[in-house]
């Protein structure tokens, strides 16, 4: 079977991002060593055009990620994460991004290309709920119970999150391990420990 045939079967003949059934083509999710069904998506012309050219972005079209981001296909998860990051100025997109959980390998793939390379990442400062500057490797404490969507547990208030990492392009997000799962946490819900 060709990659397209595999994707056609996997997606049941529809765009893996918005479920459109017309104008479908194979889209290679970069970076990759070789194109395989695992590193490609079947997407419609509308999604492909907007992924490739952020200037043509129709914010409302991407509300489809509310459904497709839950796909078990890593290439779909990576593309959803990237598009939601592009749309982070939208409250709904930030909310979806907060719910989206990617395992470490998939998250590394998602972060491997940054289509906002013109930004100066050094200008972003992460601050906790008290306005204290956070640094990678810090320990923080949760100041409220957080329902971790997609992971099936609640991170309890008072939980210490050690060795945090900073989300380089979003001052409101940090990452840390809770219940042996890497999650994204809003800085407004943590305070620096020690």
C-alpha positions as CSV (number, residue, x, y, z in Angstrom):
1,X,0.0,0.0,0.0
2,X,1.2,3.5,-0.7
3,X,1.3,6.2,2.0
4,X,-1.8,7.8,0.5
5,X,-3.7,4.6,0.6
6,X,-2.7,4.0,4.3
7,X,-3.7,7.5,5.2
8,X,-7.0,7.2,3.2
9,X,-7.9,4.1,5.2
10,X,-6.7,5.6,8.6
11,X,-8.7,8.8,8.1
12,X,-11.7,7.2,6.5
13,X,-11.4,9.5,3.5
14,X,-11.5,12.8,5.3
15,X,-9.0,15.5,6.4
16,X,-7.4,14.4,9.6
17,X,-7.6,17.9,11.0
18,X,-11.0,19.3,9.9
19,X,-12.8,16.3,8.5
20,X,-13.4,17.8,5.1
21,X,-13.7,15.2,2.3
22,X,-12.7,17.3,-0.7
23,X,-9.3,18.2,-2.1
24,X,-7.3,15.8,0.1
25,X,-3.5,15.4,-0.2
26,X,-0.6,13.9,1.8
27,X,1.1,16.4,4.0
28,X,4.5,15.6,5.5
29,X,4.9,16.8,9.1
30,X,8.5,18.2,9.4
31,X,11.2,17.5,10.5
32,X,11.5,13.9,9.6
33,X,14.1,11.5,8.2
34,X,11.8,9.9,5.7
35,X,8.1,10.2,4.8
36,X,6.0,7.3,6.3
37,X,2.4,7.0,7.2
38,X,3.4,7.8,10.8
39,X,4.9,11.1,9.8
40,X,2.3,12.3,7.3
41,X,-1.3,13.4,7.4
42,X,-4.2,13.5,4.9
43,X,-5.3,17.1,4.8
44,X,-7.6,19.3,2.8
45,X,-6.5,22.2,0.6
46,X,-7.8,24.7,3.2
47,X,-5.8,23.2,6.1
48,X,-2.6,22.8,3.9
49,X,-2.7,26.4,2.7
50,X,-3.1,27.8,6.2
51,X,-0.4,25.5,7.7
52,X,2.0,26.6,5.0
53,X,1.2,30.3,5.1
54,X,0.3,31.8,8.5
55,X,-0.8,35.0,6.7
56,X,-3.8,33.2,5.3
57,X,-4.9,31.9,8.7
58,X,-8.7,31.8,9.2
59,X,-8.9,31.6,13.0
60,X,-12.4,30.1,13.0
61,X,-11.5,27.3,10.7
62,X,-9.1,25.9,13.3
63,X,-11.9,25.4,15.9
64,X,-11.9,21.9,14.3
65,X,-8.9,21.1,16.5
66,X,-11.3,20.8,19.4
67,X,-12.0,17.4,18.0
68,X,-8.9,16.3,16.0
69,X,-6.4,17.2,18.8
70,X,-7.6,14.0,20.6
71,X,-6.4,11.8,17.8
72,X,-4.0,9.0,18.7
73,X,-1.9,9.7,15.6
74,X,1.3,11.6,16.7
75,X,1.5,13.5,13.4
76,X,-2.1,14.9,14.0
77,X,-1.1,15.7,17.6
78,X,2.0,17.5,16.5
79,X,0.2,19.6,13.9
80,X,-2.6,20.4,16.4
81,X,-0.1,21.6,19.0
82,X,1.7,23.8,16.4
83,X,-1.5,25.4,15.1
84,X,-2.8,26.0,18.6
85,X,0.5,27.7,19.5
86,X,0.1,29.9,16.4
87,X,-3.4,30.8,17.6
88,X,-2.4,31.4,21.2
89,X,-3.8,34.9,21.2
90,X,-7.3,33.3,21.0
91,X,-8.7,32.3,24.4
92,X,-10.3,29.2,23.0
93,X,-7.0,28.1,21.4
94,X,-5.1,28.7,24.7
95,X,-7.7,26.7,26.5
96,X,-7.3,23.8,24.1
97,X,-3.6,24.0,24.3
98,X,-3.8,23.7,28.1
99,X,-5.8,20.5,27.7
100,X,-3.6,18.9,25.0
101,X,-1.2,16.4,26.4
102,X,1.7,15.1,24.3
103,X,4.2,12.4,25.5
104,X,7.8,13.6,25.7
105,X,8.8,12.2,22.2
106,X,5.8,13.8,20.5
107,X,6.3,17.1,22.2
108,X,10.0,17.2,21.2
109,X,8.8,16.6,17.6
110,X,6.2,19.4,17.9
111,X,8.8,21.8,19.2
112,X,11.4,20.8,16.5
113,X,10.3,23.5,14.2
114,X,9.2,26.9,15.3
115,X,7.4,28.8,12.6
116,X,7.7,32.0,14.6
117,X,11.4,32.2,14.3
118,X,11.4,36.0,14.1
119,X,10.5,36.2,17.7
120,X,13.2,36.8,20.2
121,X,12.6,34.1,22.8
122,X,15.0,35.8,25.3
123,X,12.4,38.6,25.8
124,X,9.9,36.3,27.5
125,X,9.9,36.3,31.3
126,X,7.9,33.7,33.2
127,X,6.5,34.9,36.5
128,X,4.5,33.0,39.2
129,X,1.3,34.0,40.8
130,X,3.2,36.5,43.0
131,X,5.2,38.0,40.2
132,X,8.4,36.2,41.1
133,X,10.5,35.3,38.0
134,X,10.8,31.6,37.3
135,X,13.8,29.9,35.8
136,X,14.2,26.5,34.2
137,X,14.9,23.9,36.9
138,X,13.0,25.8,39.6
139,X,10.6,24.0,42.0
140,X,7.0,25.4,42.1
141,X,4.0,24.6,44.2
142,X,0.4,24.5,42.9
143,X,-1.8,27.0,44.5
144,X,-5.1,25.4,43.4
145,X,-6.4,22.0,42.3
146,X,-5.9,21.5,38.6
147,X,-8.0,19.1,36.5
148,X,-5.5,17.6,34.0
149,X,-7.7,17.0,31.0
150,X,-6.7,14.0,28.9
151,X,-4.6,12.5,31.7
152,X,-7.5,11.6,34.0
153,X,-6.4,13.0,37.3
154,X,-6.4,16.2,39.4
155,X,-3.2,17.8,40.4
156,X,-3.8,18.8,44.0
157,X,-3.1,22.1,45.6
158,X,0.2,22.0,47.4
159,X,1.8,19.6,45.0
160,X,5.5,20.4,44.4
161,X,6.6,20.4,40.8
162,X,10.3,20.0,40.6
163,X,12.7,20.9,37.8
164,X,10.3,22.8,35.7
165,X,11.0,23.8,32.1
166,X,9.8,27.0,30.5
167,X,7.7,27.2,27.4
168,X,10.0,29.3,25.3
169,X,7.3,31.1,23.3
170,X,4.6,31.6,26.0
171,X,5.3,33.4,29.3
172,X,2.0,32.0,30.7
173,X,3.1,28.3,30.4
174,X,5.6,26.1,32.2
175,X,6.0,22.4,32.0
176,X,6.6,19.9,34.8
177,X,6.1,16.3,35.9
178,X,3.0,15.5,38.1
179,X,2.0,11.9,38.8
180,X,4.8,10.8,36.4
181,X,3.2,12.7,33.5
182,X,4.7,15.8,31.8
183,X,2.0,18.5,31.8
184,X,1.7,22.1,30.9
185,X,0.8,24.4,33.8
186,X,-0.3,28.0,33.7
187,X,2.1,30.2,35.7
188,X,-0.8,31.9,37.4
189,X,-1.5,28.7,39.3
190,X,1.9,28.2,40.8
191,X,4.2,29.9,43.3
192,X,8.0,29.5,43.4
193,X,9.2,27.3,46.2
194,X,12.2,28.2,48.3
